[in-house]
Amino acid sequence: MTKPERRTPCLLWPFVAIIKLVVGIVSLTGRLIAVLLGLVLFITGTILTVTVIGAVIGIPLAMFGIMIMVRGLW
């Protein structure tokens, strides 16, 4: 039996794409490497957030790092 394909509403598609990207990175690299990569991205994003211009890139980078760390741990 195959699972029925569920359609994602177009407003939620970016979130689904980011979650699938994180799952893909964790499955490719393994859990320990994913946690370390997430920690590096989080620290880099936090450092970039200190500057006003870098905050545009730093905040999403830190959030992405947290998502990878959480997915790698659980």
Secondary structure as a PSIPRED ss2 file (coil, helix, strand):
# PSIPRED VFORMAT (PSIPRED V4.0)

   1 M C   1.000  0.000  0.000
   2 T C   1.000  0.000  0.000
   3 K C   1.000  0.000  0.000
   4 P C   1.000  0.000  0.000
   5 E C   1.000  0.000  0.000
   6 R C   1.000  0.000  0.000
   7 R C   1.000  0.000  0.000
   8 T C   1.000  0.000  0.000
   9 P C   1.000  0.000  0.000
  10 C C   1.000  0.000  0.000
  11 L C   1.000  0.000  0.000
  12 L C   1.000  0.000  0.000
  13 W H   0.000  1.000  0.000
  14 P H   0.000  1.000  0.000
  15 F H   0.000  1.000  0.000
  16 V H   0.000  1.000  0.000
  17 A H   0.000  1.000  0.000
  18 I H   0.000  1.000  0.000
  19 I H   0.000  1.000  0.000
  20 K H   0.000  1.000  0.000
  21 L H   0.000  1.000  0.000
  22 V H   0.000  1.000  0.000
  23 V H   0.000  1.000  0.000
  24 G H   0.000  1.000  0.000
  25 I H   0.000  1.000  0.000
  26 V H   0.000  1.000  0.000
  27 S H   0.000  1.000  0.000
  28 L H   0.000  1.000  0.000
  29 T H   0.000  1.000  0.000
  30 G C   1.000  0.000  0.000
  31 R H   0.000  1.000  0.000
  32 L H   0.000  1.000  0.000
  33 I H   0.000  1.000  0.000
  34 A H   0.000  1.000  0.000
  35 V H   0.000  1.000  0.000
  36 L H   0.000  1.000  0.000
  37 L H   0.000  1.000  0.000
  38 G H   0.000  1.000  0.000
  39 L H   0.000  1.000  0.000
  40 V H   0.000  1.000  0.000
  41 L H   0.000  1.000  0.000
  42 F H   0.000  1.000  0.000
  43 I H   0.000  1.000  0.000
  44 T H   0.000  1.000  0.000
  45 G H   0.000  1.000  0.000
  46 T H   0.000  1.000  0.000
  47 I H   0.000  1.000  0.000
  48 L H   0.000  1.000  0.000
  49 T H   0.000  1.000  0.000
  50 V H   0.000  1.000  0.000
  51 T C   1.000  0.000  0.000
  52 V C   1.000  0.000  0.000
  53 I C   1.000  0.000  0.000
  54 G C   1.000  0.000  0.000
  55 A H   0.000  1.000  0.000
  56 V H   0.000  1.000  0.000
  57 I H   0.000  1.000  0.000
  58 G H   0.000  1.000  0.000
  59 I H   0.000  1.000  0.000
  60 P H   0.000  1.000  0.000
  61 L H   0.000  1.000  0.000
  62 A H   0.000  1.000  0.000
  63 M H   0.000  1.000  0.000
  64 F H   0.000  1.000  0.000
  65 G H   0.000  1.000  0.000
  66 I H   0.000  1.000  0.000
  67 M H   0.000  1.000  0.000
  68 I H   0.000  1.000  0.000
  69 M H   0.000  1.000  0.000
  70 V H   0.000  1.000  0.000
  71 R H   0.000  1.000  0.000
  72 G H   0.000  1.000  0.000
  73 L H   0.000  1.000  0.000
  74 W C   1.000  0.000  0.000
